[in-house]
Structures are given as structure tokens and as C-alpha cells.
């Protein structure tokens, strides 16, 4: 066998090996694409189920909670007591308290920290909760700027 024939044979073997590898990758890609399609279908199904459950929850609330809440409020009014807050009012109050607490943390100078990476004059309120990085958050162990 001549050198040329040997090289052609090696080239054909390499081509066959590369084609087999390409076919393997294509099989993997096809499997991944199938997985993606299955996940899309599952996601759509879960979204529909979530919407159905939310509707059931709202229907149940209107059918039971709201009726009982009205009865309790009527009984309290008859007894001279103020009505109880609704679920929405309680949620809004909890959100307001949370936001006021965060604002107080932000404005409290005792919780303020100096942001070493930004310079000695930069103050991050609320113990670093504002989204700024303190030197402990940035991974710097020294107090020097590394620019």
C-alpha cells in the first residue's frame, strides 16, 4: 500500500469517526429539543392548573369567607364593636409596616456603614441593605481601593 493510499484510508477513517461524533451530538440535540418541548407543555399545563386553582380559591372565598365576614361584622356592629379588617386591609397594613421598617433602617445612622470600595465618604444606609457593597460583601479583605 502506498503512502497516498494509507493517507486516504486514514482520512476516510477520521471522516467516519467525525461523522459518528456529529451524529451523536445531533442525537443529543434532538433529545434536548424533545425535553424542551415536553417542559413547555408541562409549563403550560401547570399555568392552567394554577389559574384554575386561583379561580377556585376566589370562588371559595366569595362563597364562604366573605359571607362569614359579613355575618361577623354585623354581629360586632350589633354588639357595638368595630368591624374587623378585610384580608386586603391586613395585607396592605403588613406591607406598610414592612416598608416603614425598611425606611427606618435606612434612615437610622446607627445602622449606616462606610462603603470602603466607594471611598471613605460613601455611606450605605441600613447596614448595607440599600444594594451597595460593603468591603465585606465585595470580597476585599483590605480597606484599600483596588483600581
Secondary structure by P-SEA (a helix, b strand, c coil): ccaaaaaaaaaaaaaaaaaaaaaaaaaaaaaaaaaaaaaaaaaaaaaaaaaaaaaaaaaaaaacaaaaaaaaaaaaaaacccccccaaaaaaaaaaaaaaaaaaaaacccccccccccccccccccccccccccccccccccccccc
